[in-house]
Amino acid sequence: MMGLAQHGQGLAETRTRVFEVLPRHQYAAAQQTRLTQSFIRQGARMFTFVSPTHPY
């Protein structure tokens, strides 16, 4: 895993309560909003965990 120093400076910090990670077959996401659907139709990458198509 690469450290933050290799990619720049963090802009914010957040904390959360403990949560459970569900197996994919138990997870149900909320429907996409019309705004999200519009961004996707325009080719926007909506998730940072999606691998880029080219290396940086």
Secondary structure, DSSP 4 states (H G I P E B T S, - for coil): ---GGGT------------PPPPGGG--PPPPPHHHHHHHHTT----TTSPPSS--
